[in-house]
Amino acid sequence: MSRGSSWVEGTHDSAFGLDNLPYGLFSTVDAAPRLGARIGDHVLDLRAAADAGMLPPECAANSLNPLMAAGRERWSEVRSAIQSMLSDTSRQTRVEPMLAPLTAAELRLAFEVGDWVDFYASEQHAANVGKMFRPDAPPLLPNWRHMPVGYHGRSGTVVVSGTPIKRPAGQRHGDDGPVFGPSERLDIELELGFVVGPGTSLGEPVPIAHAGGHLFGVCVVNDWSARDIQAWEYQPLGPFLGKSFATSVSAWVTPLAALEPFRTEQPLQDPEPLPYLRSPGPWGFDIDLEIALTTAAMREAGSAPHLVATTNFRDMYWTADQQLAHLTANGASLRTGDLLGSGTVSGSGRRSYGSFLELSWNGTDPVPLPGGEVRTFLEDGDEVILTGRARRDGHLVGLGEVKGRIVA
Amino acid sequence: MSRGSSWVEGTHDSAFGLDNLPYGLFSTVDAAPRLGARIGDHVLDLRAAADAGMLPPECAANSLNPLMAAGRERWSEVRSAIQSMLSDTSRQTRVEPMLAPLTAAELRLAFEVGDWVDFYASEQHAANVGKMFRPDAPPLLPNWRHMPVGYHGRSGTVVVSGTPIKRPAGQRHGDDGPVFGPSERLDIELELGFVVGPGTSLGEPVPIAHAGGHLFGVCVVNDWSARDIQAWEYQPLGPFLGKSFATSVSAWVTPLAALEPFRTEQPLQDPEPLPYLRSPGPWGFDIDLEIALTTAAMREAGSAPHLVATTNFRDMYWTADQQLAHLTANGASLRTGDLLGSGTVSGSGRRSYGSFLELSWNGTDPVPLPGGEVRTFLEDGDEVILTGRARRDGHLVGLGEVKGRIVA
C-alpha cells in the first residue's frame, strides 16, 4: 500500500501519515478515555466514528483489546476504513469534527496487558552482558543460539509513556552483607514490544507459520532495570524486583500492517534452529531506534534532549514469530494483550547499545553529556526518551515515543 | 471464633463446617457461574443470598475479585452474615433453597489472577535442589537467607483443579545438542497460594505490618514443572516454559480468617532479616498437606489414591507477609487477584518432600506404588491430588483439593 495523501493538514511528509495510523487510548477534558488513531498532530476519535457507523463496534471500546482480539481481517477492514475517512475529501466535513489536536489529548495505556514476557534476542546485548559478568567464559550461554531465552515479567506494572518512575529501593550486595536502599544503578533497556491479538486455548501450540495471525502491532518499550537489585537477587530464578517496579510502553501501538514495507531478512541463524522455530518468512524489521536523555541541568539550561545511542531493530537474532512459537510450544495459551518484549536492542558499535549498563561498560566508562555532565547510570531528574522511525523506499513510519523521568 | 453448629446436615464434624466456609465459583446445569461458600457437601449460592438482600452486592459478582478488593471489614461482615445464615435455625426455611449439593456444582476458577508470583520459601526444598544440582557448593545460594527469592510466572495459564494437564513438549538437553519432544521429567510442586485482596498504587511499598490487610485467603497450588525443559532453559533468566504450561489451583479459596486458629510462630530466621522484612507477628500456619497419586493401572484395579508424601506448612522459612513486603519494596503495585505461591513445601524427612524431583532424588530412587509400580516422574494417566487440612484445639479446617490428570 503506497502512501496516499490525507486532507489533514501537515501530514504529507509526516512520520504519522496515512501509512502509519497507530492506535492509542486518549481522553480530553470533556470526554472519557476512548480509542484513537494518530494522524499527524491529531487524533481521530474512533468511538465517534463507530457511533456514526463508519467503523465496527470494537472501535467504540475503551481499550484496544476487542479490536486486537477480532483478528486480521477485521484489522484490515478498520485500517482501510480509517485511511478512506482521512483521504477522501468528500468526507472531510463529516470527519473533521472527530479530530482532536494531540496537545489536547491525554494518552493512556492503550491495551490491557495479559502476560508480559521479556526475551533476550539481541546477540550483541547477550554477548555484552556475558563479557561483563562472565569474563572467563564464552560470552553466550549454551542455550542461547538454540532458543529465544525469555522470562515472565510483572504485567501489573506496565505503564504508559510519561508515567514518572520512582527510583526503586531494594536489597543489594554490600561489603558486610546485603544493604537496603534506593538503587544506585538504575538503568533502561531499549526494546520493541509485540502485542498479541487473538488468544489461544491451553494445550494448543501456535505453529510458527501461524504466528503472524496472532501479532497485532508494535510498541516501544523501556524495560527499566535496577542493576544492583538484579545482580543480588537473580540466582537461581531470574530477574524479579530489579525489573518489576515499572516497564514503560509507548502510548501508540503501530499495527504490523504499517511495518510491512520495512520487513527484511533476519540475521542468519547458525546452528539452524529446531523445526518448530524455523521461520517461513522474513521477520526482521528495518526500524531505527534512538535513546535520548535530558538531565535536570540540561532542562534548566534549556538544552534539547541529547542523543545517547542509535541502533536498528533489523539485527535482532531471534524474531517475534520465533518467540511466539517458542512461548506456546509447551501448550501455554495466549491472551489478547500479551506483550512480548524483544529484549534490549544493541548494535555492534559502542554508541549503538540499548542500555547504560553497556553504554558505560558496567559503569567503567561514563557516557559524556553536553555541559560537562557524564552518566554511568541514571540520576534523579533524568528523563529518557526512546523513539523509533522506519524509512525505506519512500515510506516513513514513526513509532510512538516512550518517555519517563526518574523521581527520587 | 469457636466452631458453632450449622443446621446443614453432616457438618458437625466436617472439615468444611461453619469455621471454614471457603469461597468458590460454581455453575449448575440451570444457572451461570456465581459465587458460593462451601458448607459440608453443599454450596451456598451467594448471588441468591445477595439478591435476597442477605449479603452485600460484591457477593453477586461472577468472580471473587470485587469481594476481595473490598477489604477486611467487608470480609468479616460477609463471613459473619454467612455463618449466621447457616446456623440460625429460624432462617433455615429461607436459606435452604439457596444450597446446591456439591455433586451438582461445576467448580470454576474463583478469581481473576493478576500477577502470579512464585517464591522459594522452604529451606529444605531449596537445600535439596542445591544438593542435587550443585553438589560441590553450599546447598543454599548466598541470597537465600536474606530475602524471599521469587519470580513471576504465567498468570494466563493458572487453571482450576480438575483441568487435564497435557504433557508439555519442549527443548531439552540431548547428547548431540538439544532435542524437542514431550517432557520426560514431568513433576509437581506442592504449594500454598496466598491471594491478594486490595491492590495498591505504583510507587507505594506495603510495610510488612500492613501485609495482612492485603491478603484475603489461601488456595492449594500445584505448580506443574517439566524438569528437563527447565534445566536446559533456565540460565540466566529463570524458569520459563518448564513451568508456564499450567499451574493448578484449588477451586476453594479459604479466607485467612478461617486459618487464624492455626497461626503459629515461623522458624527462627538467622541472620535476622533486614528491617523491611521483620515480621511483627506469627505468620506460620500449622496446616498438614498431602500428595496422593492414582495411576492408570491403579484406577483400573479400583485402588484408592496412594499417599505419596505428607508435610506441614508451619516450617516454611519465609512467610506470606514477608513475601508481600518484599514484592512491593521496590514500589511495585499489587492488583486484586495477585497470587503469591509459597514455593514447594518440603519437610525434613524423605516422605515429606513436595515434588517428585526430591521424592525420587532426581530420579535415582524411584517411589514405590501399590501393585508393584514405581515412579520417578509422572506418566500419562497419572492423577495427582494435593490436599490440606488443619486440626488444632478442636478446630478443623480443610483446604480445597487440587487435582490434575496427565494426558499425552
Contacts between the chains, C-beta under 8 A, distances in Angstrom:
chain1	res1	chain2	res2	distance
A	114	B	155	7.9
A	114	B	156	5.5
A	115	B	154	5.3
A	115	B	155	6.0
A	115	B	156	5.0
A	117	B	154	8.0
A	118	B	237	8.0
A	120	B	237	6.4
A	141	B	235	5.2
A	141	B	236	6.5
A	143	B	171	7.9
A	143	B	178	7.4
A	143	B	232	5.9
A	143	B	233	6.2
A	143	B	235	6.7
A	146	B	171	6.5
A	146	B	177	7.3
A	146	B	178	4.9
A	147	B	171	5.5
A	147	B	178	7.5
A	147	B	233	6.6
A	149	B	233	6.8
A	149	B	236	7.9
A	149	B	237	5.8
A	149	B	240	7.7
A	150	B	237	6.6
A	150	B	240	5.8
A	151	B	151	7.1
A	151	B	152	7.5
A	151	B	237	4.0
A	151	B	238	5.1
A	151	B	239	7.9
A	151	B	240	5.5
A	152	B	151	7.5
A	152	B	152	4.4
A	152	B	153	5.9
A	152	B	154	5.5
A	152	B	240	7.1
A	152	B	244	7.1
A	153	B	152	5.9
A	154	B	115	5.3
A	154	B	117	8.0
A	154	B	152	5.5
A	154	B	332	6.0
A	155	B	114	8.0
A	155	B	115	6.0
A	155	B	155	7.2
A	156	B	114	5.5
A	156	B	115	5.0
A	156	B	332	7.5
A	156	B	333	6.0
A	156	B	334	7.4
A	156	B	335	4.7
A	156	B	338	7.0
A	157	B	202	6.3
A	157	B	332	5.3
A	157	B	333	6.0
A	159	B	202	6.8
A	163	B	202	7.6
A	166	B	202	7.5
A	166	B	203	4.0
A	166	B	331	5.2
A	168	B	330	3.7
A	168	B	331	5.3
A	169	B	205	7.3
A	169	B	329	6.0
A	169	B	330	6.2
A	169	B	331	7.4
A	170	B	329	5.9
A	170	B	330	5.0
A	171	B	143	7.9
A	171	B	146	6.4
A	171	B	147	5.5
A	171	B	274	6.7
A	171	B	329	7.9
A	177	B	146	7.3
A	177	B	271	7.3
A	178	B	143	7.5
A	178	B	146	4.9
A	178	B	147	7.5
A	178	B	274	6.8
A	179	B	274	7.8
A	180	B	274	4.8
A	180	B	275	7.4
A	180	B	276	6.0
A	180	B	329	7.6
A	202	B	157	6.3
A	202	B	159	6.8
A	202	B	163	7.6
A	202	B	166	7.5
A	202	B	245	7.9
A	202	B	246	6.7
A	203	B	166	4.0
A	205	B	169	7.4
A	226	B	330	7.1
A	229	B	330	6.8
A	232	B	143	5.9
A	233	B	143	6.1
A	233	B	147	6.6
A	233	B	149	6.8
A	234	B	236	7.1
A	234	B	238	7.4
A	235	B	141	5.2
A	235	B	143	6.7
A	236	B	141	6.4
A	236	B	149	7.8
A	236	B	234	7.2
A	236	B	238	7.2
A	237	B	120	6.4
A	237	B	149	5.8
A	237	B	150	6.6
A	237	B	151	4.0
A	237	B	238	4.4
A	237	B	239	6.5
A	238	B	151	5.2
A	238	B	234	7.4
A	238	B	236	7.2
A	238	B	237	4.4
A	238	B	238	2.2
A	238	B	239	7.3
A	239	B	151	7.9
A	239	B	237	6.5
A	239	B	238	7.3
A	240	B	149	7.7
A	240	B	150	5.8
A	240	B	151	5.5
A	240	B	152	7.1
A	241	B	326	7.3
A	241	B	327	7.5
A	241	B	329	6.7
A	241	B	330	4.4
A	241	B	332	7.1
A	242	B	330	7.9
A	244	B	152	7.1
A	244	B	327	7.8
A	244	B	330	6.5
A	244	B	332	4.6
A	245	B	202	8.0
A	245	B	330	4.2
A	245	B	331	4.8
A	245	B	332	5.4
A	246	B	202	6.7
A	246	B	331	7.6
A	271	B	177	7.3
A	274	B	171	6.7
A	274	B	178	6.8
A	274	B	179	7.9
A	274	B	180	4.8
A	275	B	180	7.4
A	276	B	180	6.0
A	326	B	241	7.3
A	327	B	241	7.4
A	327	B	244	7.8
A	329	B	169	6.0
A	329	B	170	6.0
A	329	B	171	7.9
A	329	B	180	7.6
A	329	B	241	6.7
A	330	B	168	3.7
A	330	B	169	6.2
A	330	B	170	5.0
A	330	B	226	7.1
A	330	B	229	6.8
A	330	B	241	4.4
A	330	B	242	7.9
A	330	B	244	6.5
A	330	B	245	4.2
A	331	B	166	5.2
A	331	B	168	5.3
A	331	B	169	7.4
A	331	B	245	4.8
A	331	B	246	7.6
A	332	B	154	6.0
A	332	B	156	7.5
A	332	B	157	5.3
A	332	B	241	7.1
A	332	B	244	4.6
A	332	B	245	5.4
A	333	B	156	6.0
A	333	B	157	6.0
A	334	B	156	7.4
A	335	B	156	4.7
A	338	B	156	7.0
